[in-house]
């Protein structure tokens, strides 16, 4: 995944996390084509939020983190998901990263 998207090797743990996340929500033959998450909880998992690892995304920069004439959005790379809804892990390749 890292090589395919041209990402640095220090992001290997992010690649492992998203691979496990997607596998747990994908159908498995041993479970009669049910995802492990459905087999455990009894509910079908929502996969509408899936994105491609390493794809370009825009993220919002809060008012506290920017000055008056700086852009409201910046470009980052999608790395994975966070437990809270509609939040993603983003890699900022630019030298002026804000964490």
C-alpha positions as protocol buffer text, in pm:
chain_id: "A"
residue {
  index: 1
  type: UNK
  ca { x: 0 y: 0 z: 0 }
}
residue {
  index: 2
  type: UNK
  ca { x: 280 y: 241 z: 86 }
}
residue {
  index: 3
  type: UNK
  ca { x: 475 y: 166 z: -231 }
}
residue {
  index: 4
  type: UNK
  ca { x: 163 y: 188 z: -448 }
}
residue {
  index: 5
  type: UNK
  ca { x: 82 y: 539 z: -320 }
}
residue {
  index: 6
  type: UNK
  ca { x: 445 y: 654 z: -299 }
}
residue {
  index: 7
  type: UNK
  ca { x: 429 y: 722 z: 74 }
}
residue {
  index: 8
  type: UNK
  ca { x: 727 y: 714 z: 315 }
}
residue {
  index: 9
  type: UNK
  ca { x: 800 y: 392 z: 503 }
}
residue {
  index: 10
  type: UNK
  ca { x: 751 y: 548 z: 847 }
}
residue {
  index: 11
  type: UNK
  ca { x: 374 y: 531 z: 783 }
}
residue {
  index: 12
  type: UNK
  ca { x: 376 y: 149 z: 792 }
}
residue {
  index: 13
  type: UNK
  ca { x: 170 y: 137 z: 1114 }
}
residue {
  index: 14
  type: UNK
  ca { x: -104 y: 348 z: 953 }
}
residue {
  index: 15
  type: UNK
  ca { x: -113 y: 107 z: 657 }
}
residue {
  index: 16
  type: UNK
  ca { x: -148 y: -189 z: 895 }
}
residue {
  index: 17
  type: UNK
  ca { x: -428 y: -18 z: 1091 }
}
residue {
  index: 18
  type: UNK
  ca { x: -637 y: 56 z: 783 }
}
residue {
  index: 19
  type: UNK
  ca { x: -582 y: -292 z: 639 }
}
residue {
  index: 20
  type: UNK
  ca { x: -716 y: -448 z: 961 }
}
residue {
  index: 21
  type: UNK
  ca { x: -1004 y: -198 z: 976 }
}
residue {
  index: 22
  type: UNK
  ca { x: -1115 y: -282 z: 621 }
}
residue {
  index: 23
  type: UNK
  ca { x: -1069 y: -657 z: 672 }
}
residue {
  index: 24
  type: UNK
  ca { x: -1293 y: -652 z: 982 }
}
residue {
  index: 25
  type: UNK
  ca { x: -1571 y: -490 z: 779 }
}
residue {
  index: 26
  type: UNK
  ca { x: -1529 y: -713 z: 470 }
}
residue {
  index: 27
  type: UNK
  ca { x: -1705 y: -1047 z: 410 }
}
residue {
  index: 28
  type: UNK
  ca { x: -1507 y: -1356 z: 512 }
}
residue {
  index: 29
  type: UNK
  ca { x: -1562 y: -1698 z: 356 }
}
residue {
  index: 30
  type: UNK
  ca { x: -1518 y: -1881 z: 688 }
}
residue {
  index: 31
  type: UNK
  ca { x: -1810 y: -1678 z: 833 }
}
residue {
  index: 32
  type: UNK
  ca { x: -2044 y: -1763 z: 542 }
}
residue {
  index: 33
  type: UNK
  ca { x: -1964 y: -1434 z: 367 }
}
residue {
  index: 34
  type: UNK
  ca { x: -2048 y: -1220 z: 669 }
}
residue {
  index: 35
  type: UNK
  ca { x: -1804 y: -960 z: 799 }
}
residue {
  index: 36
  type: UNK
  ca { x: -1647 y: -1029 z: 1141 }
}
residue {
  index: 37
  type: UNK
  ca { x: -1799 y: -705 z: 1274 }
}
residue {
  index: 38
  type: UNK
  ca { x: -2150 y: -828 z: 1181 }
}
residue {
  index: 39
  type: UNK
  ca { x: -2082 y: -1171 z: 1328 }
}
residue {
  index: 40
  type: UNK
  ca { x: -1972 y: -1011 z: 1657 }
}
residue {
  index: 41
  type: UNK
  ca { x: -2235 y: -735 z: 1693 }
}
residue {
  index: 42
  type: UNK
  ca { x: -2524 y: -871 z: 1486 }
}
residue {
  index: 43
  type: UNK
  ca { x: -2546 y: -548 z: 1280 }
}
residue {
  index: 44
  type: UNK
  ca { x: -2423 y: -489 z: 927 }
}
residue {
  index: 45
  type: UNK
  ca { x: -2122 y: -253 z: 928 }
}
residue {
  index: 46
  type: UNK
  ca { x: -2149 y: 83 z: 748 }
}
residue {
  index: 47
  type: UNK
  ca { x: -1889 y: 105 z: 471 }
}
residue {
  index: 48
  type: UNK
  ca { x: -2015 y: 421 z: 298 }
}
residue {
  index: 49
  type: UNK
  ca { x: -1725 y: 623 z: 444 }
}
residue {
  index: 50
  type: UNK
  ca { x: -1447 y: 407 z: 296 }
}
residue {
  index: 51
  type: UNK
  ca { x: -1174 y: 597 z: 109 }
}
residue {
  index: 52
  type: UNK
  ca { x: -857 y: 497 z: -73 }
}
residue {
  index: 53
  type: UNK
  ca { x: -543 y: 486 z: 143 }
}
residue {
  index: 54
  type: UNK
  ca { x: -302 y: 764 z: 44 }
}
residue {
  index: 55
  type: UNK
  ca { x: -553 y: 957 z: -167 }
}
residue {
  index: 56
  type: UNK
  ca { x: -549 y: 1337 z: -166 }
}
residue {
  index: 57
  type: UNK
  ca { x: -803 y: 1506 z: 60 }
}
residue {
  index: 58
  type: UNK
  ca { x: -872 y: 1859 z: 176 }
}
residue {
  index: 59
  type: UNK
  ca { x: -903 y: 1929 z: 547 }
}
residue {
  index: 60
  type: UNK
  ca { x: -1037 y: 2230 z: 735 }
}
residue {
  index: 61
  type: UNK
  ca { x: -790 y: 2451 z: 923 }
}
residue {
  index: 62
  type: UNK
  ca { x: -949 y: 2597 z: 1237 }
}
residue {
  index: 63
  type: UNK
  ca { x: -953 y: 2972 z: 1300 }
}
residue {
  index: 64
  type: UNK
  ca { x: -716 y: 2931 z: 1594 }
}
residue {
  index: 65
  type: UNK
  ca { x: -454 y: 2759 z: 1375 }
}
residue {
  index: 66
  type: UNK
  ca { x: -444 y: 3011 z: 1092 }
}
residue {
  index: 67
  type: UNK
  ca { x: -389 y: 3381 z: 1041 }
}
residue {
  index: 68
  type: UNK
  ca { x: -620 y: 3621 z: 864 }
}
residue {
  index: 69
  type: UNK
  ca { x: -508 y: 3565 z: 503 }
}
residue {
  index: 70
  type: UNK
  ca { x: -409 y: 3197 z: 525 }
}
residue {
  index: 71
  type: UNK
  ca { x: -624 y: 2938 z: 347 }
}
residue {
  index: 72
  type: UNK
  ca { x: -923 y: 2778 z: 521 }
}
residue {
  index: 73
  type: UNK
  ca { x: -848 y: 2434 z: 372 }
}
residue {
  index: 74
  type: UNK
  ca { x: -520 y: 2257 z: 300 }
}
residue {
  index: 75
  type: UNK
  ca { x: -422 y: 1947 z: 109 }
}
residue {
  index: 76
  type: UNK
  ca { x: -332 y: 1627 z: 293 }
}
residue {
  index: 77
  type: UNK
  ca { x: -318 y: 1252 z: 234 }
}
residue {
  index: 78
  type: UNK
  ca { x: -581 y: 1012 z: 372 }
}
residue {
  index: 79
  type: UNK
  ca { x: -429 y: 759 z: 615 }
}
residue {
  index: 80
  type: UNK
  ca { x: -718 y: 601 z: 801 }
}
residue {
  index: 81
  type: UNK
  ca { x: -1011 y: 631 z: 1033 }
}
residue {
  index: 82
  type: UNK
  ca { x: -1063 y: 740 z: 1394 }
}
residue {
  index: 83
  type: UNK
  ca { x: -1321 y: 582 z: 1627 }
}
residue {
  index: 84
  type: UNK
  ca { x: -1541 y: 892 z: 1626 }
}
residue {
  index: 85
  type: UNK
  ca { x: -1768 y: 939 z: 1326 }
}
residue {
  index: 86
  type: UNK
  ca { x: -1664 y: 1149 z: 1028 }
}
residue {
  index: 87
  type: UNK
  ca { x: -1307 y: 1194 z: 1148 }
}
residue {
  index: 88
  type: UNK
  ca { x: -1005 y: 1073 z: 952 }
}
residue {
  index: 89
  type: UNK
  ca { x: -631 y: 1046 z: 1002 }
}
residue {
  index: 90
  type: UNK
  ca { x: -449 y: 1283 z: 766 }
}
residue {
  index: 91
  type: UNK
  ca { x: -81 y: 1303 z: 673 }
}
residue {
  index: 92
  type: UNK
  ca { x: 51 y: 1652 z: 608 }
}
residue {
  index: 93
  type: UNK
  ca { x: 358 y: 1626 z: 387 }
}
residue {
  index: 94
  type: UNK
  ca { x: 424 y: 2002 z: 392 }
}
residue {
  index: 95
  type: UNK
  ca { x: 700 y: 2138 z: 619 }
}
residue {
  index: 96
  type: UNK
  ca { x: 457 y: 2365 z: 805 }
}
residue {
  index: 97
  type: UNK
  ca { x: 261 y: 2083 z: 966 }
}
residue {
  index: 98
  type: UNK
  ca { x: 29 y: 2170 z: 1250 }
}
residue {
  index: 99
  type: UNK
  ca { x: -48 y: 1903 z: 1509 }
}
